[in-house]
Amino acid sequence: MVRAPPGRATYTPLNFRLPSRLRLYYHAELPAVRAATSRQNLRASFAHLERAHILGQRQALPHTHPHLLRVNGGGAPL
């Protein structure tokens, strides 16, 4: 959150890159989504998508990517 001058609204700038401390965990979830989907294990696929979603929720693109995968059927290649 960025502090604005008095009398103005605060805003949060868009973040597009994951912090390095989260990147490894986020990128481990995406192949796990695809693997679970290829095994037709939708419960596991959804769990991995949820983890990726939570890890990326403060950054615009990493937050949106699990949403797109979910819409696309849980990780099938786009």
SEFI-662821 format. One record per residue (C-alpha): x, y, z; residue number from 1. Coordinates in nm, 2 decimals, padded with zeros to 4 digits. Last residue first. Example, Ala and Ser with C-alpha at 12.3 -4.5 7.8 and 13.67 -1.06 7.14 Angstrom:
REM SEFI-662821
{xx->01.37 yy->-00.11 zz->00.71 seq->2} $
{xx->01.23 yy->-00.45 zz->00.78 seq->1} $
REM end
This chain:
REM SEFI-662821
{xx->-00.39 yy->-02.33 zz->-02.32 seq->78} $
{xx->-00.24 yy->-02.65 zz->-02.19 seq->77} $
{xx->-00.49 yy->-02.84 zz->-01.96 seq->76} $
{xx->-00.45 yy->-02.70 zz->-01.61 seq->75} $
{xx->-00.78 yy->-02.72 zz->-01.45 seq->74} $
{xx->-01.03 yy->-02.70 zz->-01.73 seq->73} $
{xx->-00.96 yy->-02.38 zz->-01.91 seq->72} $
{xx->-01.15 yy->-02.17 zz->-01.66 seq->71} $
{xx->-00.93 yy->-02.31 zz->-01.38 seq->70} $
{xx->-00.61 yy->-02.24 zz->-01.58 seq->69} $
{xx->-00.73 yy->-01.88 zz->-01.64 seq->68} $
{xx->-00.80 yy->-01.83 zz->-01.27 seq->67} $
{xx->-00.46 yy->-01.99 zz->-01.18 seq->66} $
{xx->-00.29 yy->-01.73 zz->-01.41 seq->65} $
{xx->-00.47 yy->-01.43 zz->-01.27 seq->64} $
{xx->-00.29 yy->-01.41 zz->-00.93 seq->63} $
{xx->00.05 yy->-01.47 zz->-01.09 seq->62} $
{xx->-00.03 yy->-01.18 zz->-01.33 seq->61} $
{xx->-00.15 yy->-00.92 zz->-01.08 seq->60} $
{xx->00.07 yy->-00.99 zz->-00.78 seq->59} $
{xx->-00.07 yy->-00.99 zz->-00.42 seq->58} $
{xx->-00.27 yy->-01.31 zz->-00.49 seq->57} $
{xx->00.02 yy->-01.52 zz->-00.62 seq->56} $
{xx->00.08 yy->-01.76 zz->-00.33 seq->55} $
{xx->-00.30 yy->-01.79 zz->-00.27 seq->54} $
{xx->-00.37 yy->-01.87 zz->-00.64 seq->53} $
{xx->-00.09 yy->-02.12 zz->-00.66 seq->52} $
{xx->-00.22 yy->-02.29 zz->-00.35 seq->51} $
{xx->-00.58 yy->-02.29 zz->-00.49 seq->50} $
{xx->-00.46 yy->-02.43 zz->-00.82 seq->49} $
{xx->-00.28 yy->-02.71 zz->-00.64 seq->48} $
{xx->-00.60 yy->-02.80 zz->-00.45 seq->47} $
{xx->-00.80 yy->-02.78 zz->-00.77 seq->46} $
{xx->-00.57 yy->-03.03 zz->-00.94 seq->45} $
{xx->-00.58 yy->-03.26 zz->-00.64 seq->44} $
{xx->-00.96 yy->-03.27 zz->-00.64 seq->43} $
{xx->-00.96 yy->-03.30 zz->-01.02 seq->42} $
{xx->-00.76 yy->-03.62 zz->-01.03 seq->41} $
{xx->-00.80 yy->-03.68 zz->-01.40 seq->40} $
{xx->-00.45 yy->-03.82 zz->-01.41 seq->39} $
{xx->-00.37 yy->-03.55 zz->-01.67 seq->38} $
{xx->-00.53 yy->-03.30 zz->-01.44 seq->37} $
{xx->-00.31 yy->-03.41 zz->-01.15 seq->36} $
{xx->00.00 yy->-03.37 zz->-01.36 seq->35} $
{xx->-00.11 yy->-03.03 zz->-01.50 seq->34} $
{xx->-00.18 yy->-02.89 zz->-01.15 seq->33} $
{xx->00.15 yy->-03.03 zz->-01.01 seq->32} $
{xx->00.33 yy->-02.86 zz->-01.30 seq->31} $
{xx->00.18 yy->-02.53 zz->-01.18 seq->30} $
{xx->00.23 yy->-02.59 zz->-00.81 seq->29} $
{xx->00.62 yy->-02.60 zz->-00.82 seq->28} $
{xx->00.62 yy->-02.25 zz->-00.99 seq->27} $
{xx->00.44 yy->-02.10 zz->-00.70 seq->26} $
{xx->00.67 yy->-02.26 zz->-00.44 seq->25} $
{xx->00.99 yy->-02.15 zz->-00.61 seq->24} $
{xx->00.86 yy->-01.80 zz->-00.67 seq->23} $
{xx->00.75 yy->-01.73 zz->-00.32 seq->22} $
{xx->01.08 yy->-01.62 zz->-00.16 seq->21} $
{xx->01.18 yy->-01.45 zz->-00.49 seq->20} $
{xx->00.89 yy->-01.21 zz->-00.46 seq->19} $
{xx->00.64 yy->-01.27 zz->-00.75 seq->18} $
{xx->00.65 yy->-01.03 zz->-01.03 seq->17} $
{xx->00.36 yy->-00.83 zz->-01.17 seq->16} $
{xx->00.28 yy->-00.59 zz->-00.90 seq->15} $
{xx->00.01 yy->-00.34 zz->-00.96 seq->14} $
{xx->00.03 yy->-00.03 zz->-00.74 seq->13} $
{xx->-00.18 yy->-00.01 zz->-00.43 seq->12} $
{xx->-00.37 yy->00.31 zz->-00.38 seq->11} $
{xx->-00.43 yy->00.55 zz->-00.10 seq->10} $
{xx->-00.70 yy->00.81 zz->-00.15 seq->9} $
{xx->-00.62 yy->01.18 zz->-00.13 seq->8} $
{xx->-00.70 yy->01.43 zz->00.15 seq->7} $
{xx->-00.35 yy->01.40 zz->00.31 seq->6} $
{xx->-00.09 yy->01.29 zz->00.06 seq->5} $
{xx->-00.10 yy->00.93 zz->-00.05 seq->4} $
{xx->00.06 yy->00.64 zz->00.13 seq->3} $
{xx->00.13 yy->00.34 zz->-00.09 seq->2} $
{xx->00.00 yy->00.00 zz->00.00 seq->1} $
REM end
